[in-house]
Amino acid sequence: MDVSELQSPTAFLKRMLGGLPIPTVLSDYEQWWVAEGMEISNQVDRAGTPWLRMFDALGKRVDEILYPPAYWRALRQGYKAGLVWRAFEGGRLADCYLLGYITAFFDAGMYCPYTVSLSTAVPLEKYGDPTVKERFIPLLLRKDDRVWQGATWMTEAGGGSDLGTYVETRAYPTPQGWRLTGEKYFASNVGAELAVVAARRVEAPLTVKGLSLFLVPRHRADGSLNYTIRRLKDKIGTRSVPTGEVEFQDSEAYLLGRAEQGIYLILETLNLSRVANSIGSVALMQRALATAADFATKRVAFGKPIYEQPLLRRQFEEWFTLLKQAFCLAWEAVQMLEEVWKELPPYPPRYHLFRLVAHLAKYFTAELAVQTAKWTMEVYGGIGVLAEFGVERWLREAMILPIWEGTPHRQILDGLEAMERKRAHERLFDHLAPFAEPQAYEEIISQVDAMLSLPQEEKEAQSERVFHRLASFAAESLCRKHTFLRGEQSNSPPTGTAKNLIYQNLKIFPVKWR
Ligand SMILES: Cc1cc2nc3c(=O)[nH]c(=O)nc-3n(C[C@H](O)[C@H](O)[C@H](O)COP(=O)(O)OP(=O)(O)OC[C@H]3O[C@@H](n4cnc5c(N)ncnc54)[C@H](O)[C@@H]3O)c2cc1C
């Protein structure tokens, strides 16, 4: 890989995709980050992290999140560029994720507000009552400084993996509309004007079936605070996004979709964010490797730059391969999401294929981001742990990527469910067949089949090993597909199915972009 391509997220995206939509928007956005955003991002990470002002000068509760003014400039840059509105005007989610890639290359934490704003706008657009949509959607899609932000709050103190048991926030209808009472323990982008919130209807079962999804504005109709913020979390990474604890007390809320279908809406919301997490993880990998390569070409040991030492050189090549594979898997999740994001329950089979790919991508890319960031520190040697060199930040930022939007265990077990109940792996194998290495293809099919035929306890216990192999196999096969689509050398001949794939791909990437 040409190391110079690593230094620019736009150049890497172009290299991987063979062409870009909105190329000027992407390169202008990157240029802004280089000229101004990087400095702001560093200042926020070191010293300017948002803080909570609970009371005004006269002692009135205001729960205001305060940011350095430069932070707002940075944040609004992304909203203007279209990290949310582009999904609706022109209807292409992929453009939002491309802009998200550039954001996360420079500041993984700052990708969070855009992600959760998109994950608020999409369920609102799909499931909101027409009057609620009319009132709030235009505010989330504004292109000026008055743009509203969103947030997605599900997790409570008891635990985030088992929402069916631990969501205790209560939802009850009143003549004036729905009201919520309860607490959310991890509430990122707290202070946002709108949030989508999981709550349990009174007398609903104590399982996921009792959960519904609500839109909760920051302020009540009379202008007073609709919920209070108890405190902000002191975090090791993603310090550019405030994460707080929130308390609802008879808070005004709008039901999204049908009350008993809430769990589907919650999972749709999470899936949008899981795809963003995958894209953000790859961007962070690229940033870490770019930093490592830059350092290694300058640092000299035993008479030459360490980049030219055979052992380190080989490691770099292996990381570059993994970076490309991780990108191809994450991008497949984006493309599949693009096809299915407007689907409603009960979902068609291709939605379940998307779900499986999203779980594989989230699982695979997040862990790789952590490992890449750790390895980058090693390349720097001792100075890698010194804050003033900046690389320790990539590890701090990366550590959260496997956890939020569902831990690796959750991705594996939900992926397992998509395979067992929806046979999503069979569609995945068909999808990858034209580009898979034949022996690896046969092996992974028999490994997945063998795992699925185990008794329940044993199956769960064995699932990580096989899930990891499946993710790696999918990433590798998809890399071959991308190589082939770019017209570069590929081991796979253009079979009939491969030609179909090219056709499908061109529908998503019209010729004019190439
Ligand atoms: C900085 C930050 C910001 C966040 N922002 C938000 C937000 O905005 N909105 C939101 O809703 N949440 C948010 N979260 C919460 C996050 O989604 C949860 O932390 C995550 O889903 C895990 O839940 P938990 O921490 O309660 O761990 P638990 O669910 O208690 O899990 C603990 C451990 O047990 C494992 N585990 C659980 N069940 C199983 C099983 N069946 N098999 C094997 N292992 C299992 C888990 O994988 C994990 O390793 C945020 C978290 C952080 C750290």
The ligand as an SDF file (V2000), in Angstrom:
LIG
                    3D

 53 58  0  0  0  0  0  0  0  0999 V2000
  -18.9600    6.1510   27.0180 C   0  0  0  0  0  0  0  0  0  0  0  0
  -20.2070    5.3640   26.8530 C   0  0  0  0  0  0  0  0  0  0  0  0
  -21.2810    5.9410   26.2030 C   0  0  0  0  0  0  0  0  0  0  0  0
  -22.4820    5.2430   26.0790 C   0  0  0  0  0  0  0  0  0  0  0  0
  -23.5470    5.8620   25.4950 N   0  0  0  0  0  0  0  0  0  0  0  0
  -24.7340    5.2060   25.4460 C   0  0  0  0  0  0  0  0  0  0  0  0
  -25.8950    5.8500   24.9160 C   0  0  0  0  0  0  0  0  0  0  0  0
  -25.8630    6.9920   24.4560 O   0  0  0  0  0  0  0  0  0  0  0  0
  -27.0590    5.1720   24.9110 N   0  0  0  0  0  0  0  0  0  0  0  0
  -27.1580    3.9080   25.4110 C   0  0  0  0  0  0  0  0  0  0  0  0
  -28.2440    3.3420   25.3740 O   0  0  0  0  0  0  0  0  0  0  0  0
  -26.0840    3.2850   25.9410 N   0  0  0  0  0  0  0  0  0  0  0  0
  -24.8760    3.8910   25.9610 C   0  0  0  0  0  0  0  0  0  0  0  0
  -23.7800    3.2690   26.4840 N   0  0  0  0  0  0  0  0  0  0  0  0
  -23.9480    1.9700   27.1230 C   0  0  0  0  0  0  0  0  0  0  0  0
  -23.4310    0.8140   26.3150 C   0  0  0  0  0  0  0  0  0  0  0  0
  -24.2450    0.5790   25.2050 O   0  0  0  0  0  0  0  0  0  0  0  0
  -23.3610   -0.3800   27.2660 C   0  0  0  0  0  0  0  0  0  0  0  0
  -22.2760   -0.1140   28.1500 O   0  0  0  0  0  0  0  0  0  0  0  0
  -23.1730   -1.6970   26.5750 C   0  0  0  0  0  0  0  0  0  0  0  0
  -24.2990   -2.0160   25.7990 O   0  0  0  0  0  0  0  0  0  0  0  0
  -22.9450   -2.8330   27.5810 C   0  0  0  0  0  0  0  0  0  0  0  0
  -23.8710   -2.7980   28.6120 O   0  0  0  0  0  0  0  0  0  0  0  0
  -23.3630   -2.7620   30.1450 P   0  0  0  0  0  0  0  0  0  0  0  0
  -22.2530   -1.8080   30.2500 O   0  0  0  0  0  0  0  0  0  0  0  0
  -24.5110   -2.5550   31.0080 O   0  0  0  0  0  0  0  0  0  0  0  0
  -22.7550   -4.2070   30.3810 O   0  0  0  0  0  0  0  0  0  0  0  0
  -23.5900   -5.5330   30.7490 P   0  0  0  0  0  0  0  0  0  0  0  0
  -24.7550   -5.6430   29.8500 O   0  0  0  0  0  0  0  0  0  0  0  0
  -23.8270   -5.5660   32.2030 O   0  0  0  0  0  0  0  0  0  0  0  0
  -22.5370   -6.6450   30.3720 O   0  0  0  0  0  0  0  0  0  0  0  0
  -21.3590   -6.8800   31.1630 C   0  0  0  0  0  0  0  0  0  0  0  0
  -20.5170   -7.9210   30.4250 C   0  0  0  0  0  0  0  0  0  0  0  0
  -21.2560   -9.1330   30.3530 O   0  0  0  0  0  0  0  0  0  0  0  0
  -21.2880   -9.5840   29.0230 C   0  0  0  0  0  0  0  0  0  0  0  0
  -22.5080  -10.3250   28.7520 N   0  0  0  0  0  0  0  0  0  0  0  0
  -23.7870   -9.9360   28.9520 C   0  0  0  0  0  0  0  0  0  0  0  0
  -24.6220  -10.9090   28.5700 N   0  0  0  0  0  0  0  0  0  0  0  0
  -23.8670  -11.9420   28.1160 C   0  0  0  0  0  0  0  0  0  0  0  0
  -24.1340  -13.2230   27.5700 C   0  0  0  0  0  0  0  0  0  0  0  0
  -25.4040  -13.6600   27.4060 N   0  0  0  0  0  0  0  0  0  0  0  0
  -23.1100  -14.0050   27.2120 N   0  0  0  0  0  0  0  0  0  0  0  0
  -21.8440  -13.5940   27.3590 C   0  0  0  0  0  0  0  0  0  0  0  0
  -21.5200  -12.3930   27.8620 N   0  0  0  0  0  0  0  0  0  0  0  0
  -22.5140  -11.5760   28.2350 C   0  0  0  0  0  0  0  0  0  0  0  0
  -21.2390   -8.2960   28.2040 C   0  0  0  0  0  0  0  0  0  0  0  0
  -20.8340   -8.5580   26.8770 O   0  0  0  0  0  0  0  0  0  0  0  0
  -20.2120   -7.5090   28.9880 C   0  0  0  0  0  0  0  0  0  0  0  0
  -18.9270   -7.9340   28.6270 O   0  0  0  0  0  0  0  0  0  0  0  0
  -22.5670    3.9370   26.5900 C   0  0  0  0  0  0  0  0  0  0  0  0
  -21.4680    3.3440   27.2130 C   0  0  0  0  0  0  0  0  0  0  0  0
  -20.3140    4.0440   27.3450 C   0  0  0  0  0  0  0  0  0  0  0  0
  -19.1560    3.3960   28.0430 C   0  0  0  0  0  0  0  0  0  0  0  0
  1  2  1  0
  2  3  1  0
  2 52  2  0
  3  4  2  0
  4  5  1  0
  4 50  1  0
  5  6  2  0
  6  7  1  0
  6 13  1  0
  7  8  2  0
  7  9  1  0
  9 10  1  0
 10 11  2  0
 10 12  1  0
 12 13  2  0
 13 14  1  0
 14 15  1  0
 14 50  1  0
 15 16  1  0
 16 17  1  0
 16 18  1  0
 18 19  1  0
 18 20  1  0
 20 21  1  0
 20 22  1  0
 22 23  1  0
 23 24  1  0
 24 25  2  0
 24 26  1  0
 24 27  1  0
 27 28  1  0
 28 29  2  0
 28 30  1  0
 28 31  1  0
 31 32  1  0
 32 33  1  0
 33 34  1  0
 33 48  1  0
 34 35  1  0
 35 36  1  0
 35 46  1  0
 36 37  1  0
 36 45  1  0
 37 38  2  0
 38 39  1  0
 39 40  1  0
 39 45  2  0
 40 41  1  0
 40 42  2  0
 42 43  1  0
 43 44  2  0
 44 45  1  0
 46 47  1  0
 46 48  1  0
 48 49  1  0
 50 51  2  0
 51 52  1  0
 52 53  1  0
M  END
$$$$
